[in-house]
Amino acid sequence: MKKNWLLLLSIILLATLSNCVNRSEKAMSSKSSITAKEILGKQEYQAISYGGYRETSRDVQPTIAQLKEDMNILHAMGIRLLRTYNVHLDQAGNVLAAIRELKEENPDFEMYVMLGAWIDAKNAWTDEPDRIRDQDGIRNKSEIAKAVELTNMYPDIVKVIAVGNEAMVNWAWEYYVAPSIILKWVNHLQDLKKEGGLPADLWITSSDNFASWGGGDPSYHVEDLEQLIAAVDFLSVHTYPMHDTHYNPQFWGVRDNELELSDIEKVDKAMQRALEYSISQFNSVKEYMISLGIEKPIHIGETGWATVSNEFYGPEGARAIDEYKSSTYYNSIREWSDKNGVSVFYFEAFDEKWKDSQNQLGSENHFGLINLQGEAKYSIWNLVDAGVFEGLTRDGNPITKTFNGDFKAMIETVLVPPTNKEIMEN
């Protein structure tokens, strides 16, 4: 009788173990086969722009260990989709390797990537006055080839390739390319998909300013852009109301009928208009696309709000920069995107000091949700309070709060936007 019970118990244990293994295999298979179409626009797959650089130069590449630290932090934040920017440096490949290692260590770890392929014009980043703007840069072919190689090495992780970053907008004078160049490489990748050289369910896009996608000046409305919109699987649109507090500030500032409000109320009113301004840019692209008789998804490839500036956006300028405004914008754009089924690759995960290496107080160095000391900015203090970073570190630093969590100290740094009169006078 005892032997029978032991035999029965063994059968039950084996069946239970088999079920667990099957469930695990099914879960991993499901994660591997998930597509961009199933990820983008879904609230459970929050997206972010990521660069893991810690130093003033990208000559110092983050290690696999550092990248794994970052991946664990982002995963704890609920991030499941990253955007990278180029593949000619080691970081992109190392990010993919780090994610694979984490997946092997923990079957529940889930992270996907929109892999950026950087595109330049011929003679980009030079002082040549007769820069040729409608020809390929010499590195574009190899950049695309590397993106294809990495995608085929990591098909369970790479779900999107983005051709170019703000390459078609006129103010990108150092490396601007005409839409025909982006179209050429998008078509090349789409052809590879058809031929079996890339996963058939991989999505291809380009990540560019809203104006470049036809939402701004009609001068962008050219045939090549129309063909590009038809060729991509979705439009990845950039919108930066923060920058336009200086360059196009009609939505910014304190209105005449708001002068009697409290300082925080004045800030809140301005930030509400900033959100509406960003949404209007998104909608302008949608309207242009529909005018062409095309319907496909549009997502936000970049938007963000810096927390430090000693230039146009700081105390002597638009007074747009501080952690309170950054938090307000972050939470409001996330709320809007969740309600409307739009992915936002928020810019960005961590501060990076190489972007403006000659001016460490420049705004480009301070777009991160977490600073270089491992301190979570006000935008995500709630996650620190919830304990999601418990046991996690970045470069040996536990994830704590800026201002030591002192709300009053943080609020004292808030800048009240200029009045309409001040803006007009400047």
C-alpha positions as CSV (number, residue, x, y, z in Angstrom):
1,M,0.0,0.0,0.0
2,K,2.8,2.4,0.9
3,K,4.5,1.7,-2.5
4,N,1.3,2.5,-4.3
5,W,1.0,5.8,-2.5
6,L,4.6,6.7,-3.3
7,L,4.0,5.8,-6.9
8,L,0.9,7.9,-7.0
9,L,2.7,10.8,-5.4
10,S,5.6,10.5,-7.9
11,I,3.1,10.6,-10.8
12,I,1.4,13.7,-9.4
13,L,4.8,15.4,-8.9
14,L,5.9,14.6,-12.4
15,A,2.6,15.8,-13.9
16,T,2.8,19.0,-11.9
17,L,6.4,19.6,-13.0
18,S,5.5,18.9,-16.6
19,N,2.7,21.4,-16.5
20,C,5.0,24.0,-15.0
21,V,7.6,23.4,-17.7
22,N,4.9,23.5,-20.4
23,R,3.5,26.7,-19.0
24,S,6.9,28.3,-18.9
25,E,7.7,27.2,-22.5
26,K,4.4,28.5,-23.7
27,A,5.0,31.8,-22.0
28,M,8.5,32.1,-23.5
29,S,7.2,31.1,-26.9
30,S,4.4,33.7,-26.6
31,K,6.9,36.4,-25.6
32,S,9.2,35.5,-28.5
33,S,6.4,35.6,-31.1
34,I,4.8,38.8,-29.9
35,T,4.9,41.5,-32.6
36,A,5.3,45.2,-32.8
37,K,1.6,45.4,-33.8
38,E,0.7,43.7,-30.5
39,I,3.1,45.9,-28.5
40,L,2.7,49.4,-29.8
41,G,-0.1,51.4,-28.3
42,K,-0.6,48.9,-25.4
43,Q,-0.6,50.4,-21.9
44,E,1.2,47.3,-20.5
45,Y,4.1,48.0,-22.8
46,Q,5.4,51.4,-21.8
47,A,8.2,52.7,-23.9
48,I,11.2,54.9,-23.3
49,S,14.3,56.3,-25.2
50,Y,17.5,54.9,-23.8
51,G,21.1,55.7,-23.8
52,G,23.3,54.2,-21.1
53,Y,26.3,56.6,-21.4
54,R,27.8,57.8,-18.1
55,E,30.7,59.9,-19.3
56,T,31.3,63.1,-21.3
57,S,32.2,61.1,-24.4
58,R,30.7,58.1,-26.1
59,D,34.2,56.8,-26.5
60,V,33.5,55.2,-23.0
61,Q,30.9,52.6,-23.7
62,P,28.8,51.2,-20.9
63,T,29.6,47.6,-19.9
64,I,27.2,44.7,-20.2
65,A,27.0,44.7,-16.4
66,Q,26.0,48.4,-16.4
67,L,23.5,47.8,-19.2
68,K,21.9,45.0,-17.2
69,E,21.7,47.3,-14.2
70,D,19.8,49.8,-16.3
71,M,17.5,47.1,-17.8
72,N,16.5,45.9,-14.4
73,I,15.7,49.4,-13.3
74,L,13.6,50.1,-16.3
75,H,11.8,46.8,-16.0
76,A,11.0,47.6,-12.4
77,M,9.5,50.9,-13.7
78,G,7.1,49.0,-16.0
79,I,9.1,49.8,-19.2
80,R,9.0,47.0,-21.8
81,L,10.1,48.8,-25.0
82,L,13.3,50.7,-25.6
83,R,14.4,53.0,-28.3
84,T,18.0,53.1,-29.3
85,Y,19.6,55.5,-31.9
86,N,22.4,53.9,-33.8
87,V,24.3,50.7,-34.3
88,H,27.8,51.8,-35.3
89,L,28.8,52.0,-31.7
90,D,28.9,49.0,-29.3
91,Q,26.0,50.0,-27.1
92,A,23.1,48.9,-29.4
93,G,24.5,45.4,-29.7
94,N,25.4,45.2,-26.1
95,V,21.9,46.3,-25.0
96,L,20.5,43.4,-27.0
97,A,23.1,41.0,-25.5
98,A,22.3,42.3,-22.0
99,I,18.5,41.8,-22.5
100,R,19.1,38.2,-23.8
101,E,21.3,37.4,-20.7
102,L,18.5,38.7,-18.4
103,K,15.9,36.7,-20.2
104,E,18.0,33.5,-19.8
105,E,18.5,34.3,-16.1
106,N,14.8,35.0,-15.6
107,P,12.1,33.7,-17.9
108,D,9.8,36.5,-16.6
109,F,12.0,39.3,-17.8
110,E,10.5,41.0,-20.8
111,M,12.0,43.8,-22.9
112,Y,11.8,44.7,-26.6
113,V,13.7,47.2,-28.7
114,M,13.1,49.7,-31.5
115,L,16.5,49.6,-33.1
116,G,17.7,52.9,-34.5
117,A,19.8,53.1,-37.7
118,W,21.5,56.5,-37.9
119,I,21.3,58.2,-41.3
120,D,23.5,61.1,-42.4
121,A,23.8,63.2,-45.5
122,K,26.9,63.2,-47.6
123,N,29.5,65.6,-46.0
124,A,27.5,65.6,-42.8
125,W,29.2,67.1,-39.7
126,T,31.6,69.1,-41.7
127,D,32.1,72.8,-42.3
128,E,31.8,72.5,-46.1
129,P,29.4,75.3,-47.2
130,D,28.2,73.3,-50.3
131,R,27.0,70.3,-48.3
132,I,25.1,67.9,-50.6
133,R,21.8,67.4,-48.9
134,D,20.2,64.7,-51.2
135,Q,22.9,62.1,-51.2
136,D,23.7,59.2,-48.8
137,G,26.4,59.6,-46.1
138,I,29.2,57.1,-46.5
139,R,28.3,55.2,-43.4
140,N,24.6,54.7,-44.1
141,K,24.9,51.4,-46.0
142,S,26.9,49.8,-43.2
143,E,24.6,51.2,-40.6
144,I,21.6,49.6,-42.2
145,A,23.5,46.4,-42.7
146,K,24.4,46.3,-39.1
147,A,20.8,46.9,-38.0
148,V,19.7,44.0,-40.2
149,E,22.4,41.8,-38.7
150,L,21.4,42.6,-35.1
151,T,17.7,42.1,-35.9
152,N,18.3,38.7,-37.2
153,M,20.5,37.8,-34.3
154,Y,17.9,39.0,-31.8
155,P,14.5,38.5,-33.5
156,D,12.8,37.9,-30.1
157,I,13.9,41.3,-28.9
158,V,14.1,43.7,-31.9
159,K,10.5,44.4,-33.0
160,V,11.1,47.7,-35.0
161,I,13.9,49.3,-37.0
162,A,13.8,53.1,-37.2
163,V,15.6,54.5,-40.2
164,G,17.1,57.9,-39.2
165,N,16.6,60.2,-36.3
166,E,15.4,63.8,-36.9
167,A,17.2,63.5,-40.2
168,M,14.6,65.1,-42.5
169,V,13.8,68.3,-40.4
170,N,15.3,71.4,-41.9
171,W,17.0,72.6,-38.7
172,A,19.1,69.4,-38.6
173,W,21.6,71.3,-40.7
174,E,24.7,69.1,-39.7
175,Y,23.3,65.9,-41.2
176,Y,19.9,66.7,-42.9
177,V,18.8,64.3,-45.7
178,A,15.9,64.6,-48.1
179,P,13.0,62.2,-47.6
180,S,14.2,60.3,-50.7
181,I,17.2,58.9,-48.8
182,I,15.0,57.7,-45.9
183,L,12.5,56.3,-48.4
184,K,15.3,54.4,-50.2
185,W,16.4,52.6,-47.0
186,V,12.9,52.0,-45.7
187,N,12.0,50.3,-49.1
188,H,15.2,48.3,-48.9
189,L,14.2,46.9,-45.5
190,Q,10.6,46.3,-46.6
191,D,12.0,44.3,-49.5
192,L,14.2,42.3,-47.2
193,K,11.1,41.3,-45.2
194,K,9.4,40.1,-48.4
195,E,12.4,38.1,-49.4
196,G,12.8,36.5,-46.0
197,G,15.9,38.5,-45.1
198,L,14.2,39.9,-42.1
199,P,11.3,38.7,-39.9
200,A,8.0,39.2,-41.8
201,D,6.3,40.8,-38.7
202,L,9.1,43.3,-38.1
203,W,7.9,46.9,-38.4
204,I,9.9,49.6,-40.2
205,T,9.6,53.3,-39.5
206,S,11.6,56.6,-39.4
207,S,11.7,58.7,-36.3
208,D,11.4,62.4,-37.0
209,N,10.0,65.8,-36.1
210,F,6.3,66.3,-36.5
211,A,7.0,68.9,-39.2
212,S,9.0,66.3,-41.2
213,W,6.0,64.1,-41.3
214,G,3.9,66.9,-42.9
215,G,2.4,68.4,-39.8
216,G,4.1,71.7,-40.1
217,D,5.2,73.9,-42.9
218,P,3.7,72.9,-46.3
219,S,7.2,73.0,-47.8
220,Y,7.6,69.5,-46.4
221,H,4.7,68.2,-48.5
222,V,6.7,66.6,-51.3
223,E,6.0,63.4,-53.3
224,D,8.9,61.5,-51.6
225,L,7.3,62.2,-48.2
226,E,4.0,60.9,-49.4
227,Q,5.7,57.7,-50.6
228,L,7.5,57.4,-47.3
229,I,4.3,57.6,-45.3
230,A,2.9,54.9,-47.5
231,A,6.0,52.7,-47.1
232,V,6.5,52.7,-43.3
233,D,4.5,50.5,-41.0
234,F,3.8,53.3,-38.6
235,L,4.8,57.0,-38.2
236,S,7.2,57.8,-35.3
237,V,6.6,61.5,-34.5
238,H,8.7,63.8,-32.3
239,T,7.1,66.7,-30.4
240,Y,8.9,69.0,-28.0
241,P,6.8,71.8,-26.5
242,M,9.7,72.4,-24.1
243,H,11.9,73.6,-26.9
244,D,9.1,75.8,-28.3
245,T,8.8,77.7,-25.0
246,H,11.7,79.5,-26.6
247,Y,11.4,79.1,-30.3
248,N,7.6,79.3,-30.7
249,P,6.2,80.5,-27.3
250,Q,2.6,81.5,-28.3
251,F,1.3,78.8,-25.9
252,W,3.6,79.6,-23.1
253,G,3.7,82.2,-20.4
254,V,1.2,83.6,-17.9
255,R,-2.0,84.9,-19.6
256,D,-3.3,88.3,-18.5
257,N,-6.3,86.7,-16.9
258,E,-4.0,84.5,-14.8
259,L,-2.0,87.1,-13.1
260,E,-3.9,86.8,-9.8
261,L,-3.4,83.1,-9.6
262,S,-0.9,81.5,-7.2
263,D,2.5,80.7,-8.7
264,I,1.8,76.9,-8.9
265,E,-1.5,77.6,-10.5
266,K,0.2,79.7,-13.1
267,V,2.7,76.9,-13.8
268,D,-0.1,74.3,-14.0
269,K,-2.0,76.4,-16.6
270,A,1.1,76.8,-18.7
271,M,1.8,73.1,-18.6
272,Q,-1.7,72.2,-19.6
273,R,-1.2,74.4,-22.7
274,A,2.1,72.7,-23.3
275,L,0.3,69.3,-23.3
276,E,-2.4,70.6,-25.7
277,Y,0.4,72.1,-27.9
278,S,2.1,68.7,-28.2
279,I,-1.2,66.9,-28.9
280,S,-2.0,69.5,-31.6
281,Q,1.4,68.6,-33.4
282,F,0.5,64.9,-33.2
283,N,-2.9,65.6,-34.7
284,S,-1.5,67.8,-37.4
285,V,0.5,64.8,-38.7
286,K,-2.6,62.6,-38.5
287,E,-4.6,65.1,-40.5
288,Y,-1.9,65.3,-43.2
289,M,-1.7,61.5,-43.4
290,I,-5.4,61.1,-43.7
291,S,-5.4,63.8,-46.4
292,L,-3.3,61.5,-48.5
293,G,-5.8,58.7,-48.2
294,I,-3.6,56.7,-45.9
295,E,-4.5,55.2,-42.5
296,K,-1.9,53.6,-40.3
297,P,-0.7,53.9,-36.6
298,I,1.1,57.0,-35.4
299,H,3.2,56.9,-32.2
300,I,5.4,59.4,-30.4
301,G,9.0,58.5,-31.0
302,E,10.3,61.3,-28.7
303,T,9.0,63.8,-26.3
304,G,10.4,65.0,-23.0
305,W,11.0,67.8,-20.6
306,A,14.5,68.6,-19.2
307,T,15.0,69.6,-15.6
308,V,18.1,71.8,-15.8
309,S,19.2,74.6,-18.2
310,N,21.5,77.6,-18.1
311,E,20.4,78.6,-21.6
312,F,17.2,79.4,-23.5
313,Y,14.9,77.5,-21.1
314,G,16.3,78.4,-17.7
315,P,16.0,81.3,-15.3
316,E,17.3,83.9,-17.8
317,G,15.1,82.5,-20.6
318,A,11.7,80.9,-20.9
319,R,11.8,79.7,-17.2
320,A,10.5,76.3,-18.4
321,I,12.9,74.1,-16.6
322,D,12.5,72.3,-13.2
323,E,11.5,69.0,-11.8
324,Y,7.9,70.0,-11.1
325,K,7.2,70.9,-14.8
326,S,9.0,67.8,-16.0
327,S,6.9,65.7,-13.7
328,T,3.7,67.4,-14.8
329,Y,4.5,66.9,-18.5
330,Y,5.6,63.3,-18.0
331,N,2.5,62.2,-16.2
332,S,0.1,64.1,-18.4
333,I,1.6,62.8,-21.7
334,R,1.5,59.3,-20.3
335,E,-2.1,59.7,-19.2
336,W,-3.1,61.0,-22.6
337,S,-1.2,58.3,-24.5
338,D,-2.6,55.5,-22.4
339,K,-6.2,56.7,-23.0
340,N,-5.6,57.1,-26.8
341,G,-3.6,53.9,-27.5
342,V,-0.4,55.7,-28.4
343,S,3.1,54.6,-27.5
344,V,5.4,57.3,-26.2
345,F,9.1,56.7,-26.3
346,Y,9.6,59.2,-23.5
347,F,13.0,61.0,-23.7
348,E,14.7,59.8,-21.7
349,A,15.5,57.1,-19.1
350,F,18.7,58.5,-17.6
351,D,20.7,61.8,-17.8
352,E,23.6,61.6,-20.2
353,K,26.4,64.2,-20.0
354,W,28.0,63.6,-23.4
355,K,25.3,65.4,-25.3
356,D,26.5,68.8,-24.3
357,S,30.0,67.9,-23.0
358,Q,31.2,71.6,-23.0
359,N,28.3,72.8,-20.9
360,Q,27.3,70.4,-18.2
361,L,24.3,72.6,-17.2
362,G,23.0,72.5,-20.8
363,S,19.4,71.1,-21.0
364,E,20.4,68.2,-23.4
365,N,22.3,66.6,-20.4
366,H,19.2,66.6,-18.1
367,F,16.2,65.0,-19.8
368,G,16.5,61.7,-17.8
369,L,14.0,60.5,-15.2
370,I,17.0,59.4,-13.2
371,N,20.1,61.4,-12.8
372,L,23.8,60.2,-12.9
373,Q,23.8,59.8,-9.1
374,G,21.1,57.3,-9.2
375,E,18.5,59.7,-7.9
376,A,14.9,59.4,-9.2
377,K,13.6,62.8,-10.2
378,Y,10.2,64.1,-8.9
379,S,8.4,62.5,-11.9
380,I,9.0,59.0,-10.4
381,W,9.3,59.6,-6.7
382,N,6.1,57.6,-6.4
383,L,7.9,54.5,-7.7
384,V,10.6,54.9,-5.0
385,D,7.8,55.2,-2.4
386,A,6.3,52.0,-3.8
387,G,9.5,50.1,-3.3
388,V,9.9,49.1,-7.0
389,F,13.7,49.8,-6.9
390,E,14.4,47.9,-3.7
391,G,17.6,45.9,-4.1
392,L,18.5,47.7,-7.4
393,T,21.5,50.0,-7.9
394,R,23.1,52.0,-10.7
395,D,26.9,52.2,-10.6
396,G,26.7,51.2,-6.9
397,N,24.1,53.8,-6.0
398,P,20.7,52.8,-4.7
399,I,17.8,54.5,-6.4
400,T,16.8,57.3,-4.1
401,K,15.0,60.6,-4.5
402,T,16.3,64.0,-5.7
403,F,16.2,66.7,-3.0
404,N,16.4,63.8,-0.5
405,G,12.6,63.5,-1.0
406,D,12.0,67.0,0.4
407,F,8.9,68.2,-1.5
408,K,9.2,71.7,-0.1
409,A,12.8,72.0,-1.2
410,M,11.8,70.8,-4.7
411,I,8.9,73.3,-5.0
412,E,11.1,76.2,-4.1
413,T,13.1,75.6,-7.3
414,V,10.0,76.0,-9.5
415,L,10.2,78.8,-12.0
416,V,7.1,80.8,-12.9
417,P,6.8,81.3,-16.6
418,P,7.1,84.9,-17.9
419,T,4.0,86.9,-18.6
420,N,2.7,87.5,-22.1
421,K,4.0,91.0,-22.0
422,E,7.5,89.8,-21.1
423,I,7.5,87.2,-23.9
424,M,6.4,89.9,-26.4
425,E,9.1,92.2,-25.3
426,N,11.8,89.6,-25.7
